[in-house]
Amino acid sequence: MRITAGCSSLVLLAAGLVAAVMGPSSLTAARTRRIQYPDLPPVIQKSLAVNGVSEQRFPTFIAQVEAATDRRIAEGDREHLIYYALQSARFTNRPPIEPALSARAFVEALSTERRERLLTDPTYLPEQGLPPAERTRIADLLTALRKETADARLAQFRQMPGTGESATVEQFYPDYVRVARFLYRKEFAAGGDAVSIATLYQTRAHSSDTQIDAGFGVSIGLGLVRALEPALRIRKVLVVGPGVDLAPRTDLIDASEPQSYQPLAVADALLSRSLAAAGDLVVHSVDVNLRVVRAVERIAREGLTWHVFAGIRETRDHAFDDDYRAYVRELGRAIGTPVSASSAVTSDSRYAHSIALSPATARAFSAERLNVITERLIDAASFDIVIVTNVLTYFDDRELALALSNIAGMMRPGGYLLHNESRDSLPGMASACGIPVIQMRTANLGRSKSQTLYDTVWLHRKSEK
């Protein structure tokens, strides 16, 4: 069973929503520029033309992409609220509800005709409304959001549009239906078919969540870089769509404040493999969900105690792979010092340890808004390596081609791209952009009697020319 996406978003929030919810970014848009048609390699231009995007239509297409991502990020934020409402014990004593099981019960209670319509028509809302237990939990959350709170997750949900004094449970019914439709199609209707599941992500709402599992594949990929160039010293790293663990679609852990794992895991892997030195390492993250940007900025500004949780539970019937177990055990020790944590944190069965980030490492992190489909940094062609996990799967082939063009434009000659997207069309697109695949590895996380839980990692290298 392959680990599927759901960790990260790299999309453009509407300007009005950004200003109302988060305020202006500390970094200005002058650091970025929009992609232009001449930026695209001829092969990509030809491919876009075949798919209806000519040079004349290119600006319109870019505007359409940005409008669609506005919608998808707004929908994604509201879906995080649904996942949190169903699972969290922070605001109610009612039993938690597993989102996938809720989706199954909701969809299978429909008549055959209505079920088929729900699964095929993204605008369809069944007449029966929210199930009683789900309705009550959402109502409890809205009540909690009307009160002042020190809880970090509740505070973030309070900032979202539509959660104020006038908010009603019924307003969130379309979001629940969207969640139920996606989860049912992914977990039950797809029958485990990887291609069908991957296709679902190209139109779903953008998730900004993250887990450490993708970092295991990144660590393996950086081991490949080390083997290829033992003398290489990496100084500038770009992390695309690092994510923050606000509220995942399953297995919510809300005993600690929301955390952004990937920049930390990347720095830890680079330092532990002697690919970088703490004094001159720069790990820059780009993500146009400002919640994510702010989370990374806080690491540099305030430091962090990183509570390390495995993304999956180890049980007698589902054992960790030895390499994954060792990865979780050692994670973070190259960038900080082990410290104790509260019983609320350590009581979770997935808890591993806590790391107080060193001040020298904290200074390595920075972040800003950028849409990798439509934008690139102005100081391009300077990054030694670009890390992208659980992001590219959200793009259709046209968007993927633009993203790869922008990524290539931000890499130095001879630089590396590391990702976990296994789409058949990607290697050809990447080669056209001058960043061909040079290695692929499988990262085994765990196994049971019937299946292996794994991810894949792909390593590309930019041409020296």
Secondary structure, 3 states (H helix, E strand, C coil): CECCCCCCCCCCCCHHHHHHHCCCCCCCHHHEEECCHHHCCHHHHHHHHHCCCCCCCHHHHHHHHHHHHHHHHHHHHHHHHHHHHHHCCCCCCCCCCCHHHHHHHHHHCCCHHHHHHHHHCCCCCCCCCCCHHHHHHHHHHHHHHCCCCCCHHHHHHHCCCCCCCCCCHHHHHHHHHHHHHHHHHHHHHCCCCHHHHHHHHCCCCCCCCCCCHHHHHHHHHHHHHHHHCCCCCCCEEEEECCCCCCCCCCCCCCCCCCCCCHHHHHHHHHHHCCCCCHHHCEEEEECCCHHHHHHHHHHHHHCCEEEEECCCCCCCCCEECHHHHHHHHHCCCCCEEEECCCHHHHCCCCEEEEEEECHHHHCCEEEECCCCCCEEECCCCCEEEEEECCCHHHCCHHHHHHHHHHHHHCEEEEEEEEECCCCCCHHHHHHHCCCCEEEEEEEEEEECCCCEEEEEEEEEECCCC
